[in-house]
């Protein structure tokens, strides 16, 4: 997929940051994500997984819409959430998309109030996202994208059950998993909520 087909502000932000043409990974997956495919993307560090994620979310959501989040992104920890939000802010300039970080170290009542005001993308740790959901603080009725970034952490941290719970409450949704290494335990996800997912492997 050429960047020429991207949302105009996104394309301008990419150009300003020296990204003019899609790299090998982006050429393989961005058009498929745009088309609605659920995917497990396996690629080495520095292959462009995070940038692909950010481009795809911004290009799909385009503009702020109502109050309920349309993308839910699971990350390893607070710093990962803040780093990913900063990347989104860089490439979403010129849009009115709203991003929010939900992590364990922050007061949960304050987070509930912040989310209630309205967000488009929630970036958070599995435990905090699940806690907010069970407190009826995250409305999943409008969710379009369920994403796990650098998914290796899920198995290393025994967080599989935390990830598995949320899809039980989601209707139709697009699932995206980005990881450095393929783990056989992904097969369990493919048998349940990711049963139509494509697996794309980019070797280093």
N, C-alpha and C positions, 0 to 999 in steps of 0.2 A: 504493500500500500504506500503510495506517495504521500508525503506530508501536504501536498497541494489540496488534498481532500479533507484536511482537518479544519476544525473551527478556526476562524480567522485570528482571534486574539491568541489562541493557543499556538498557532503557526508562527505568529510574530514573536511570541515569547521564546519559542524554541530557537528561532533565528538569532535573537538577541543573546542567547546563551550558547551560540556556536553549534547548534544542532540543525543542520540544513537538510540532510537526507537520513532516512531510517537506516539503522545498522542491520546486521544480519538477523538478529532476533526480532527486532521490530518489524522487519519486512515479512517475517514468517507468521507473526501472531496478531498484529494490530487489526488487520482487516477481518480476521476471523472473530476477534473479540467484538469488533463493531457489528458483525453479522449475528451476534448473539450466542456464539459457541461457549460452552463451559470448557475450561481447559486446566490441565496440570502442566505447568511450564517448568521444565528442568533445564537450567543453564548455569554455567559457572559464575562466580563472583565477577563483577565488572562487565557482565555481558549486556547490561541495560534492562534488567528486569524491573527495577523500581521506576525508571523513566517510562517504560512500556505501560506499567500499571497506571501511572499518573496521567499519561497521554490518553489512555483508553477511558479512564473515568471522566476526565474533563470533557472529552469529545462526545461521550455518550450522554452525560447529564446536561451539558451546555449552559443551563441557567438555573437560578434558584426556583424552586417550585414547592408551594405549600409548606407545611411544617415538619412532616415526617421524613426521616432520612431515606435516601434512595440507594446509598452505598454504605456497607458496613465492612470495615477493614480490620482484621485481627493482626496485631503485631506483638513482638516479644516483650517489650517493656516500655516504660515511660519515655526513655530517650529515643527509642525507635519511633514512638508515636510523634514526638515533637519534631524529629528529623523529617519524617514523612510529611507532616503538616507543612513544614517549611518548604519542602519541594513542591507541594501542591500550590502554595501561595505564590511561588516563583512563576509557575507555568499557568496559573489561573488569573493572572492580572488581566484586567479588562473584562472579566466576567463578574457576576454577582454570586457565584457559588460560595456556600458557607461550609467551613470545615471545623470539626471539633475533636479534641483529644480527650479520651476517657481513660484514666489510669488510676491505680490503686492509691497513690499517695495523696490524692486530692479529695476534699470533702464531698461525699456522695450527694448530700442534699443540694449543694451548690451546683453539682453536675446535673442533677435532675432539673433544676430551674433553668440552667443554661440550655439544655436540650429541648425543654418545653417551648422555649422562645422560637425554635425552628433551626434545623440544620439540614444540609444535603448529604454530607459525608461524615460519618463517625469513624475515627481511627482510635482503636483502643486495645487494651490487654484482654485476653479471654475472660479472666475472672471478673474484671470490673464490668465488661459488657454484659455478662450473664447476670451479675448482681443487679445492674440497672434494668435489665429486661424483666427480671422477676419482681422488681418493684414497680412494674408497669410504667417505666420511664422511657422506654424505647418502643415506638410504634413501628412494627415491621410490615404494616399493610401496604406501604408504597415501595418496599425494598425491591430494587432491580439487580443489585450487585452484591454478592457475598464473596469476600476476598480474604485470603490468608497470604501475608507477605513473609518471605523467608521461612517457609513452613517447617524447616528442620527443627525449630525450637519447640514445636508442639509435642513431638515425641521425646525429645531430650528432657522436657520439663513435665512429662506425664500430664499433658493438658488436652489429650484427645477427647475426653468426656466433655470438657468445657466447649470445645469446638462443635462436637456432635449435637449438643442440646439445641442450639439455635435453629438449625434447619427444620427441626420438628415443628416449629411454629411459623414457617415461611411457606407461602404458596409457590407459584411459579417464580423462579429466580435464576439468574446467571451466576455460576460459581467459577471463581478463578483462584488457582493456587500457584504460587511462585516459590520455587525451591532450588537450592544448589544441588541437591542429591535426591534421587528417587528412592523412596522407602517402601518396602513391601506393604507396609501398613496403609498406604494410600489406597490399596485395593479395597479396603473396608469402606472408604469414602465412596469409591466408584460403585460399590454394591448398594449403597444407600442413597445419599442425596446427590452424588455426582455420577450417576449411572450412565449419562449420555456424554460424559466429558471426553475430550480429545487429549491425548498426551503428546506434548511436543518436547523433544530432547535436542538441545544444542550442545554439542561437545566442544570442549575448550581446545 
